[in-house]
């Protein structure tokens, strides 16, 4: 998509913009980081034919979808605490450190974790470079996700796989914008489109927030109407939380336990007020400073927290990052991110297989592909 077209699309949706979205990727590992900044200009999809049933006519035209498909919520029976304990023990994978499983109160009935493993595709409709979700036409993307799900089902037949689409609803920016916050909120019509696309395959939806120079207190309530939906969950990305005032992409950002606690308390309040099943909060992490005071992160029966290792690189770096920043600093559940392109950028590197990822202690219960 040319920059002019992107600007026009966002302007028609009521979004003020004077700069293209930015995504920064880091190679994470012990004291080793490589920085790449990528604009999303030149990233439009080919228009779908009138008879196409995808519900997304083009990447940009997804914003024209105005109605939301509301899937029927599954009947919520009482929580099977025996099965819950069994699944937690399986996820610990023989860990002998005493850190896993994390001891918390039981979740409310209707909890997804640890009964199902979530496998998600990540990205943004305006950009091919921000993830697989926006890189391919919808039918092709969903077919690819289905193929990955089969691999995870084969790797762990004891755990059903729940598909998900993880959409970046607020993107960090390289320019300040009119309010000086270095972040761009996507038009609500784009959020509507990803929800409708997910409904085609009975997938969950995660709306991801990169706050820039804003904060979670200002950004998360913007998504409240979506977070009141039982199938919609949340992601927050400390990489782009710029508490020092530096612009995104120049340094790795950070969030404190107090930021995470605001979000979990907010979500818990929505769950109680709207009689919802537990929400899932995905927190991205690939360095220790990205999350400070992790021991002070509060847990609620209404919210399930996933600490997601989302650094890219060769297998040894990803293993080291998972152990150092996820396994050793337990919060509740764990996730693991796989990159189709960045994980194989280095000569002789490769993507990890599901079996290899599941060899970790603990086993990740949330898997994300970018």
N, C-alpha and C positions, 0 to 999 in steps of 0.2 A: 504494500500500500504506500503510495506516495505521501509525503508529509502533508501536502495541501489537502489531499482527500481525507486523511486522518483528522486534521483540524476541523474540516467541514462537518465530518460525521459527528464529532464530539460537540461541536457548536450547536448542531441541530438537536442534540439531546439535552441541551441546556448546561453543558459543561464548559467552563472557561478554560482555555488552554492556549499556551503560546510556545509549547515545547513538546518534543516527542517523548513517549515513555522510555524509560531507561531500565535496563536490568544488568546487574553486576554479578559475575560469577567468580568464586574464589576456589582455588585449589587448597584444600585444607589438609593439614598434617602438622607434625611437630615442627613449629617455627618455619613453615614453608607455605607461602601464599603467592599465587599469581593472580593478577587483576586484569579482567577484560571487561570493557564497557561496550554494550551493544544497543544501538538504537533500533526501533522496530520499523523504520521507514523501509518501504519496499517489501512489505510482508502481507499483501492481500491474498485471499483465496480466490480460486476460480468460481464464478457465479454458478449456482446450482440451476438445473433446469426447472421449469415451472412445476413439473410433476414430481419433483424430488420430495421425499417424505421426511427429510432430516429435521425440519423445523428451524434450520439455520440457512438462510438463502446464500449469504456470503459472510465472510468474517466481519466486515463492517456492517452489513445489513442485518446482522443478528439483533441490532438495537431496535429493529422495527417490530419485533415480537412483543406484543403488549399484554397477552393473557398468560397466566401461569397455570400449568397442569398441577393439580394437587393430588398426589397419590394417596390411596387409602392407607391409613396407619394400621399396621398389624395389631392384632389383639394382644394386649399386655397381660400375661398371667403373672403369678408371683415369681420372684427371683429364685432360681434353683441354686441355692447357696453351695450345695455339695458339688455341683458341676462347676460353679464359679471357682471354688477352691482347687478343684482338680485341674482346670484350665490354667490357673495361675501357676501351679506347680509345674505343669508342662512347659510353660513359657520360661520359667527359671532355668530349665535345661541343665539341671545338675549343678547350678551355682552353689559354691560352698562358702562364699564370703559372708553370708548372712544378710546381704543387701536385697536379695530377690527371693521371693516376691515381696513387694512393698506392702506393709501392713496398713490398711485403711479400712474405713467403714464400708459395708456393702453398698453398691450402687442401687438406685431405684430400679424397679421393674422396667423392662424394655431396654436395658443397657445392651449396646452392641458388643463391647469388649468385656471379657476376652473370648466371647463365644464365637465370634467371626473375625477373620483377618481382613482388614481393609486393604484393597489394592487400588490406588488412585492414579489418574493422569492429571498432570499439573500444567498450568499455562494461562494464557490470556488471548482472547479472540483477535486482538489487534496486532499480535506479533507472532511470527514463526520462531523467533529466537528466545522467547521466554518459556517455551515448553511445548511438549507434544500436543497438548490440548488445542493450541492455536496453529499448529504447524501443518495439520492435514485436514482435508475435508471431513465433515462429521462422520459419514458412513465409514470411511477408511479408518479414522481414529478409533471409533467404537469397535471395529473389527480387530484392530491391533490390541486394544485393551482386553477384549475377550480372549485373545490368544495368550496374553500374559496371565490372565486369571487361570487358565487351564494348567499352566506351568506351576503355579502356586498350589493349586488343588492336588496336583500330582506329587509335589514336594512334601505336602503335609495333608494327607487325606482326612485326618482327624479334625481339621478345622475348616469349616465352610468359608468361602471367600465372598466378601461383600464389595462390589465395585463402587467406585466413587470418582467424581470429577472435582478437582481442586482448582478453583478459579481465583486469580489474583484480582480482587475487587478494588484495591487501592494500591497503586504502584509508585515506588520511589522515583524521583525525577532528578535530572541533572541541573535544572533551573528552578528558581524559587516559585514561579507562578504568582498570581495576583496577591495571594495571602502570605507569601513568603515561607510556605511550609514544605516545599520540595516534595510534594506528593500529589498524585492525581487520582481522584475517585472516579471509577468507571460509572457510566450511565446506568441507572437501574434497569433499563431495558436489556442491557448485556447480562446482568444477573438473572433476569427473567429467562433469558435464552438458555443459559447453562442449566438452570433448574428444569426447563422443559426437555432439554437434551438428555439430562440424567434420567428423567422419568421414562424415557424409552427403554432403558435397560434396568430399571428399578435400582438406580444408583443413588448413593448419598451425594450431597453437595457440601463442599468446604469453601467458604469465602475467606480468602487470605488477605491480610492487611499489612502493608509496608508503610509505617507512619511518617517516615522522613523526619522533619522537624516538628511535626505535630505529636500527638500522644494517644495512647489507647483510650483515655477518658473522652477525648473529642471524636475519635474515629469509630470505635465500636458501636456506639448508639446509632450511628448513621445506618447501620445494617439491621436494626431491631425488627423491622417488619419481616425480614427473611429469617432471622434467628428464632422467631416465634413459630416457624414451620418445623414440624418434627423431623424432617429429613435433612435439614440444613444445619451445618456445623461450622466451626471457625478455625482459622489459622492465624498466627501472628509471627512476624519475622523480625527478630532482634537485630539481624544484620543491617537493617535499614532504619533503625531507631537511633537517630543522631542526637543524643543528649549533649554532646560537646558543641553543637552548633555548626559542625562541619557538614558540607553537603554530602549526600549519599554517593557512594562509590569511591570516596577518597580514603575512608577508614571503615573498619568493621564496627557496626553499631552495637548497642547493648540495651538490655532491659533488666530490671531488678525484680526480685520476688514480689515487690509491691505492685509492679505493673501487671504481672501475671495474676496476682490476687484480685486486683480490680476486675480483670476480665472474668475470672472464675466466679466471683461474687455476682457480677452482672448476669452471667449466664445462669447461675443457680436461681437468681431472682426470676428470670424469665420462665425457667422450668416450673417453679412453684406457682407462679401467677397464671400460667397457661396450661397446667396439667400435662406437661410434655415428658417424654422419656429423656434420659440423661443426654446432655450435650457432650460432644467431644471437642476438646481444644488441642490443636496441634501447635507446638512451639518449636520452631526451627532452631537448630544449634549445631555449630561445628568448631567453636572455640570455647574455652572456659569463660572468658570475660563477657561473652554474649548473654549469659544469664548469671547474675550475681545473687548470693544468698539463697541458693536453691533449697536449703533446708527449711526456709521460712515459707515456701510455697504451700498454700493451704489446699486441702482436699475437701471435696463435698460429695455427698451421695448423688447430687444432681449433675456433676460434671466429671468427665473422664479425661485426664491429661496425658497427652502423648508427647514425649520429648523426641524429636525427629532429627536424626543425624543426617544433615543435608549437604555435607562437603563432597566435593568431587575429586577424582584422582584414581591412581592405581589401587588395586586391592589392599596392599599393605597400609596405605594411608587411610583408607576408609575403615579398615579394621581398627587401626590405632585411634582414629577419631571417635569411633563408636565406643571403644573401651574407655578412653580418657574423659569424654565429655557426656556420655550417656550412661554407660554401665556403672562407672565408679561413683557417679552422682545421681542416685536413684530418685525419681519423683513419683511415677506411678506406672505408666506403660511406655514402651519404646517404639520408635519408628526408624526406618532406614530408607534413604533416597538413592535412586539409581538414575544415572544420566546416560541417555542414548549416545550422546556425542562427547561430552566432556570427560566421561570416564575412560574413553579410549583415545584421548588426544595424545597422550604420551606414547612413544614408541614401545611396542610390545605390551602395552596395557590392555585391559579387557574389562567388560562388565562382569560383575559377580552374578552367579546363578542363584536361583531361589534356595537350592540346597546349601550353598555356601553361606548365604545370608542367615539361614536358619540354624547354622552351626554356632552362632554367637550366643553368649550368655549375658543377658536373657535373649530369647528369641523375639525379634521385632513382631509386633502385631499390626503395625501400620506400615505399608509399603507405598512409596511414591515414585513415579517415573516422570522425568523431565526430558 
